[in-house]
Amino acid sequence: MTEHESPVQATDDVDAVTREVLTASRLLVAVSARSLAEVEERVTLPQFRMLVVLTRGTTKLVTLAEQLQVAPSTAMRMVDRLIAAGLAVRQLNPRNRRETLLQLTEEGRRTVEHVTARRRSEIAGIVEMLTPAQRVALVEALAAFNHAGAEPPAPASDLVRPRPPGWPDFPAAQDV
């Protein structure tokens, strides 16, 4: 029996399941890091998370900071870097000139789409190595795991605005 094979009776063992989930999370982090490799000179992982949030539309800095669970000052520094890279823009809120609104540039949107497509492609390559029965079992197991963790399903297409993984639902950016 190899390290990745486990006896059927061990699947009810919380430690065994936890170990396999941790291993899978390492794999997914590695896939995410590789998908960012082409743009990492311009975008860090935290900045990419911000770009993903901004795909939802124009938003206020305070709202963006809340969605990312960072301090507004941290969000402002990240936004400044994204603006300098040409990936986001800042404008005054026409309804309240004391507020600043943030949104992606077309280059920012293309960056998110490119990185997400690379990640999806690499994950699909891994999934293709599984047998059809393993794929069915994986879908069932991950659906149950995601449900238990209150994570809503990912969009069927990357063209749908993605939401940051691991965060509870947050309102669309219509609070401007």
Backbone bond lengths (Angstrom), bond angles and torsions (degrees), N, CA, C in turn:
res aa  C-N    CA-C-N  psi(-1)  N-CA   C-N-CA  omega(-1)  CA-C   N-CA-C  phi
1 M - - - 1.460 - - 1.529 108.47 -
2 T 1.347 117.32 130.62 1.459 120.88 -179.43 1.520 110.21 -84.50
3 E 1.332 114.90 173.70 1.471 120.77 -178.78 1.530 112.07 -60.32
4 H 1.354 117.45 -31.84 1.460 120.61 -176.52 1.520 113.03 -91.02
5 E 1.315 117.55 -7.62 1.456 120.25 176.26 1.519 108.20 -93.14
6 S 1.294 115.77 136.32 1.461 118.52 177.31 1.517 108.44 -132.15
7 P 1.310 116.80 144.54 1.462 119.01 178.98 1.524 110.50 -63.84
8 V 1.310 115.48 149.54 1.462 120.96 -177.24 1.526 111.26 -54.85
9 Q 1.326 118.07 -40.82 1.460 119.64 -178.15 1.532 111.84 -65.32
10 A 1.343 118.53 -22.86 1.465 120.97 -179.61 1.527 111.95 -77.04
11 T 1.340 118.32 -12.68 1.464 119.55 -177.87 1.521 111.99 -67.99
12 D 1.324 117.79 -17.27 1.458 120.42 176.36 1.526 111.25 -89.21
13 D 1.309 117.04 -3.64 1.456 123.10 179.71 1.528 108.57 -81.10
14 V 1.329 116.67 115.57 1.464 121.42 -177.32 1.526 110.72 -57.95
15 D 1.326 117.93 -39.59 1.468 120.30 179.43 1.530 111.66 -64.41
16 A 1.320 117.35 -41.22 1.468 120.71 179.46 1.526 110.59 -64.94
17 V 1.326 116.81 -44.25 1.462 120.99 179.01 1.525 109.99 -64.28
18 T 1.331 116.21 -43.91 1.464 120.78 179.42 1.527 110.35 -60.19
19 R 1.318 117.35 -42.59 1.466 121.14 178.96 1.529 111.00 -61.00
20 E 1.324 117.25 -43.11 1.471 120.29 179.99 1.526 111.20 -68.12
21 V 1.322 117.66 -38.18 1.467 120.41 177.54 1.526 110.29 -65.76
22 L 1.335 117.17 -41.73 1.467 119.98 176.69 1.532 111.33 -61.88
23 T 1.315 116.69 -40.61 1.466 120.54 177.56 1.524 109.75 -62.95
24 A 1.327 116.70 -44.78 1.465 120.36 178.29 1.524 111.23 -63.09
25 S 1.326 116.81 -37.30 1.472 118.83 179.79 1.529 110.46 -67.02
26 R 1.328 117.70 -36.03 1.475 120.20 175.41 1.524 110.10 -62.27
27 L 1.331 116.28 -43.08 1.457 120.71 178.13 1.525 110.61 -60.37
28 L 1.325 116.92 -45.71 1.464 120.43 -178.57 1.524 111.94 -67.26
29 V 1.318 117.36 -35.52 1.473 120.16 175.98 1.530 109.19 -64.82
30 A 1.323 116.75 -41.55 1.467 120.37 178.22 1.528 111.10 -63.13
31 V 1.325 116.98 -41.72 1.469 121.15 177.23 1.537 109.27 -61.85
32 S 1.316 116.88 -44.64 1.467 120.55 179.14 1.520 111.19 -61.71
33 A 1.316 116.84 -43.19 1.472 120.61 179.57 1.525 110.37 -63.01
34 R 1.336 116.94 -42.65 1.467 119.27 178.95 1.518 111.34 -65.66
35 S 1.333 117.25 -35.11 1.470 119.64 -179.83 1.527 111.19 -67.77
36 L 1.319 117.19 -25.91 1.467 121.90 177.97 1.524 112.70 -87.76
37 A 1.318 117.77 -10.05 1.465 121.59 -171.87 1.521 112.90 -54.80
38 E 1.325 118.10 -40.83 1.465 121.05 -178.40 1.522 113.14 -65.72
39 V 1.323 116.75 -28.38 1.466 119.69 -174.91 1.522 112.68 -112.07
40 E 1.347 118.23 5.41 1.460 119.50 -172.54 1.520 114.04 -66.17
41 E 1.333 117.96 -17.79 1.461 118.61 174.42 1.519 110.38 -69.87
42 R 1.329 116.64 -26.97 1.464 121.43 -178.98 1.521 113.15 -101.48
43 V 1.332 117.47 -28.30 1.462 121.05 -170.83 1.525 110.61 -137.33
44 T 1.323 116.69 126.26 1.460 121.53 173.30 1.529 108.81 -86.15
45 L 1.319 116.59 168.96 1.465 119.59 177.75 1.534 111.67 -59.45
46 P 1.342 120.25 -46.59 1.472 118.85 176.99 1.532 112.82 -60.78
47 Q 1.327 117.16 -37.30 1.464 119.78 177.84 1.530 110.44 -67.46
48 F 1.322 116.57 -36.72 1.462 119.57 177.53 1.525 110.04 -63.53
49 R 1.328 116.40 -41.98 1.472 119.64 176.39 1.526 109.79 -55.98
50 M 1.330 116.39 -40.86 1.464 120.05 179.22 1.522 110.53 -65.32
51 L 1.318 117.33 -42.00 1.455 120.24 177.49 1.522 110.85 -59.23
52 V 1.331 116.64 -41.77 1.469 120.45 179.17 1.527 110.10 -61.15
53 V 1.330 117.64 -43.64 1.462 120.42 177.95 1.528 109.78 -61.54
54 L 1.316 117.15 -40.87 1.464 120.54 -178.05 1.524 113.00 -69.52
55 T 1.334 118.22 -14.14 1.466 119.32 175.72 1.524 110.88 -66.03
56 R 1.322 117.59 -16.10 1.472 121.53 179.20 1.512 111.86 -74.80
57 G 1.321 117.40 -15.24 1.456 120.54 178.04 1.514 111.85 128.45
58 T 1.312 114.95 -176.64 1.458 122.21 -178.86 1.519 109.88 -63.91
59 T 1.336 116.42 137.05 1.455 120.82 -178.23 1.517 111.06 -148.59
60 K 1.324 115.33 163.39 1.465 121.59 176.07 1.524 109.60 -83.46
61 L 1.327 115.38 154.15 1.465 120.96 179.89 1.527 111.26 -59.12
62 V 1.318 117.17 -43.74 1.468 120.49 -178.16 1.528 110.21 -61.82
63 T 1.307 116.68 -42.17 1.463 120.97 178.89 1.525 110.38 -64.92
64 L 1.312 116.65 -42.55 1.458 121.56 178.28 1.528 110.73 -60.62
65 A 1.325 116.95 -44.81 1.467 121.37 178.65 1.529 110.41 -60.97
66 E 1.321 117.21 -42.57 1.471 120.78 178.53 1.526 110.89 -62.48
67 Q 1.318 116.39 -43.93 1.463 120.32 -178.45 1.521 111.58 -64.25
68 L 1.324 116.76 -33.92 1.466 121.15 179.14 1.522 112.54 -89.04
69 Q 1.316 115.99 -7.04 1.468 122.87 -178.52 1.530 111.03 58.34
70 V 1.353 114.53 48.23 1.464 121.75 175.11 1.525 108.38 -129.51
71 A 1.322 115.83 164.36 1.469 120.86 177.10 1.530 109.03 -69.33
72 P 1.330 117.44 147.44 1.469 119.96 177.84 1.532 112.79 -54.67
73 S 1.331 118.02 -36.21 1.469 119.61 179.44 1.529 110.86 -65.21
74 T 1.324 116.86 -37.27 1.464 120.81 176.67 1.524 109.79 -66.01
75 A 1.319 116.08 -45.25 1.466 120.50 178.60 1.529 110.10 -60.02
76 M 1.336 117.37 -40.83 1.465 120.48 -179.60 1.529 110.85 -62.27
77 R 1.321 117.84 -43.37 1.466 120.38 178.44 1.530 110.78 -63.09
78 M 1.324 116.46 -41.31 1.462 119.81 178.56 1.526 110.77 -64.08
79 V 1.326 116.61 -43.11 1.462 121.61 179.03 1.527 110.10 -61.61
80 D 1.323 116.70 -43.63 1.469 120.19 179.19 1.522 111.23 -56.74
81 R 1.338 116.44 -41.15 1.468 120.04 179.21 1.533 111.35 -67.85
82 L 1.332 116.33 -39.41 1.462 119.65 178.56 1.524 111.23 -66.51
83 I 1.316 116.64 -37.56 1.467 120.84 177.48 1.528 109.74 -65.49
84 A 1.333 116.18 -44.67 1.470 120.56 178.83 1.530 111.19 -60.73
85 A 1.341 116.89 -32.05 1.464 121.45 179.47 1.525 112.27 -83.14
86 G 1.335 117.58 -3.88 1.455 121.29 -179.98 1.513 114.27 78.36
87 L 1.339 116.97 20.30 1.462 121.07 -176.54 1.530 113.56 -100.65
88 A 1.316 116.96 -15.18 1.464 121.72 -179.69 1.525 108.17 -145.88
89 V 1.326 115.37 161.16 1.466 121.46 176.05 1.518 109.06 -132.99
90 R 1.323 114.41 156.06 1.460 123.00 178.91 1.526 106.34 -119.00
91 Q 1.340 115.75 139.60 1.471 120.65 176.80 1.519 109.02 -146.43
92 L 1.314 116.35 157.95 1.464 120.11 176.40 1.519 109.63 -73.56
93 N 1.327 115.90 143.76 1.456 121.50 176.23 1.528 107.10 -72.64
94 P 1.318 118.76 119.76 1.469 120.05 -179.08 1.533 113.01 -64.20
95 R 1.346 116.84 -21.96 1.472 120.61 179.44 1.520 112.97 -88.95
96 N 1.329 116.74 -18.98 1.460 120.99 179.70 1.531 106.75 -152.46
97 R 1.305 116.78 98.56 1.457 121.62 -172.46 1.526 113.45 -68.47
98 R 1.333 117.59 -6.26 1.467 119.97 175.08 1.521 111.68 -83.48
99 E 1.328 116.61 -11.55 1.466 121.16 -178.19 1.525 111.43 -103.38
100 T 1.309 114.09 147.25 1.459 121.61 175.21 1.519 108.69 -106.92
101 L 1.315 115.73 135.70 1.456 121.53 176.73 1.520 109.26 -107.25
102 L 1.310 115.59 146.81 1.459 122.12 -178.33 1.515 109.44 -122.92
103 Q 1.320 114.98 143.75 1.460 118.82 175.07 1.518 109.75 -155.41
104 L 1.325 114.75 161.48 1.459 121.14 178.80 1.523 110.21 -74.29
105 T 1.324 114.67 149.65 1.456 119.95 166.43 1.519 106.79 -86.54
106 E 1.309 116.38 172.52 1.459 119.25 176.31 1.532 110.22 -61.98
107 E 1.328 117.28 -36.43 1.473 121.30 177.09 1.532 110.32 -64.25
108 G 1.320 117.67 -38.96 1.462 120.95 177.09 1.514 111.59 -63.56
109 R 1.316 116.15 -42.34 1.472 120.63 178.80 1.535 110.39 -64.34
110 R 1.328 116.77 -42.92 1.471 120.09 178.37 1.529 110.83 -62.96
111 T 1.321 116.79 -37.75 1.465 120.77 179.17 1.520 110.39 -61.86
112 V 1.328 117.34 -46.72 1.470 121.11 178.75 1.518 110.22 -61.81
113 E 1.315 117.11 -45.02 1.461 120.45 -179.36 1.525 111.30 -62.89
114 H 1.321 117.16 -41.93 1.467 121.71 -178.61 1.538 110.81 -64.91
115 V 1.314 117.08 -49.36 1.466 121.16 -178.05 1.529 109.83 -64.10
116 T 1.317 116.87 -42.49 1.460 120.81 -179.23 1.530 110.46 -65.68
117 A 1.314 117.32 -40.08 1.467 120.53 178.58 1.535 110.85 -65.01
118 R 1.320 117.45 -39.39 1.466 120.10 177.17 1.521 111.00 -63.38
119 R 1.343 116.49 -42.99 1.466 120.13 179.91 1.530 109.90 -64.23
120 R 1.317 116.71 -45.23 1.465 120.89 -179.95 1.534 110.45 -60.68
121 S 1.320 116.83 -41.70 1.464 121.13 -179.32 1.530 111.29 -64.14
122 E 1.317 117.10 -43.48 1.468 119.38 -179.75 1.526 110.98 -67.32
123 I 1.317 117.32 -40.12 1.472 119.77 177.52 1.527 109.71 -64.43
124 A 1.337 117.49 -41.30 1.465 120.37 178.43 1.523 110.77 -60.80
125 G 1.334 117.41 -38.31 1.464 120.46 177.45 1.513 112.33 -62.45
126 I 1.310 116.53 -38.42 1.469 120.67 177.58 1.526 109.98 -68.06
127 V 1.326 116.44 -45.57 1.469 121.37 -178.75 1.523 110.75 -62.89
128 E 1.331 117.33 -35.31 1.470 120.41 179.53 1.524 112.05 -62.91
129 M 1.316 118.40 -22.31 1.470 121.07 179.22 1.528 112.32 -77.95
130 L 1.307 117.80 -9.60 1.459 121.94 178.41 1.518 110.28 -86.32
131 T 1.317 115.58 153.73 1.462 119.66 174.28 1.523 108.13 -73.41
132 P 1.327 117.45 161.17 1.463 119.17 177.16 1.541 112.54 -55.96
133 A 1.321 117.43 -39.78 1.474 120.46 179.26 1.531 110.58 -65.06
134 Q 1.326 116.68 -39.21 1.472 119.83 178.36 1.529 110.59 -66.12
135 R 1.328 116.90 -36.83 1.468 120.25 178.29 1.524 110.74 -63.34
136 V 1.336 115.80 -44.73 1.468 119.65 178.48 1.528 110.07 -60.32
137 A 1.323 116.05 -46.98 1.472 120.37 -179.87 1.524 110.53 -62.67
138 L 1.329 117.42 -39.08 1.464 120.79 179.60 1.523 111.18 -65.87
139 V 1.321 117.52 -43.78 1.465 121.03 177.97 1.526 109.91 -59.70
140 E 1.317 116.90 -46.21 1.465 120.13 -179.63 1.524 110.99 -63.12
141 A 1.324 116.95 -45.89 1.469 120.63 -178.70 1.521 111.22 -65.37
142 L 1.319 117.48 -45.47 1.468 119.62 -179.14 1.521 111.52 -68.56
143 A 1.324 118.04 -36.34 1.466 120.26 176.99 1.526 110.10 -61.70
144 A 1.325 116.64 -43.44 1.468 120.27 178.12 1.523 111.04 -65.66
145 F 1.329 116.67 -42.12 1.468 121.49 178.75 1.531 110.62 -62.52
146 N 1.330 116.59 -46.58 1.465 120.62 179.53 1.524 111.31 -63.81
147 H 1.315 116.32 -39.60 1.465 120.17 178.13 1.528 110.16 -63.71
148 A 1.328 116.70 -44.85 1.474 120.53 179.57 1.527 111.15 -62.11
149 G 1.334 117.15 -32.30 1.460 121.52 178.97 1.514 113.25 -91.01
150 A 1.334 117.77 5.47 1.467 124.27 178.17 1.534 112.03 60.64
151 E 1.324 116.75 35.09 1.470 121.22 177.44 1.523 108.01 -99.08
152 P 1.349 117.45 117.30 1.470 119.06 179.63 1.528 110.59 -68.29
153 P 1.321 116.80 157.52 1.463 120.33 -178.28 1.534 111.68 -60.31
154 A 1.321 115.60 147.69 1.467 121.44 174.21 1.519 107.88 -70.70
155 P 1.331 116.98 155.86 1.468 118.67 177.80 1.527 110.27 -64.73
156 A 1.321 115.88 150.55 1.457 120.67 179.13 1.518 110.88 -67.45
157 S 1.320 116.57 -24.66 1.459 121.10 -179.19 1.516 109.21 -128.87
158 D 1.320 116.44 143.34 1.455 120.57 177.69 1.523 111.67 -72.67
159 L 1.329 117.29 -8.46 1.454 119.23 177.71 1.518 110.77 -75.42
160 V 1.333 116.27 -20.65 1.457 120.87 173.78 1.518 106.89 -73.35
161 R 1.302 117.67 141.72 1.456 120.29 -178.40 1.517 110.78 -59.78
162 P 1.340 117.75 117.05 1.462 119.52 179.67 1.518 111.01 -75.01
163 R 1.313 116.52 158.74 1.453 121.31 173.98 1.512 107.72 -114.60
164 P 1.294 117.71 152.67 1.460 118.76 -177.95 1.520 111.20 -61.24
165 P 1.328 117.44 131.61 1.452 119.34 -179.10 1.526 111.56 -66.75
166 G 1.306 114.90 143.32 1.456 120.00 174.99 1.509 114.85 86.43
167 W 1.324 118.64 -1.79 1.454 120.13 179.27 1.511 109.48 -104.16
168 P 1.322 115.89 146.41 1.467 117.40 173.47 1.516 108.84 -65.77
169 D 1.319 115.57 163.94 1.459 118.98 178.43 1.511 110.21 -53.74
170 F 1.306 115.51 140.85 1.448 119.68 173.82 1.503 107.78 -129.89
171 P 1.306 116.88 156.18 1.465 118.86 -173.35 1.525 110.95 -65.61
172 A 1.311 114.69 151.32 1.459 119.25 173.78 1.516 108.19 -63.16
173 A 1.279 115.27 165.97 1.461 120.13 -171.74 1.521 112.44 -80.68
174 Q 1.324 118.37 34.71 1.454 120.15 177.47 1.520 112.27 -90.35
175 D 1.316 117.82 17.06 1.461 119.49 -178.87 1.512 111.83 -87.42
176 V 1.328 117.02 10.76 1.465 120.52 -176.69 1.492 113.14 -85.13
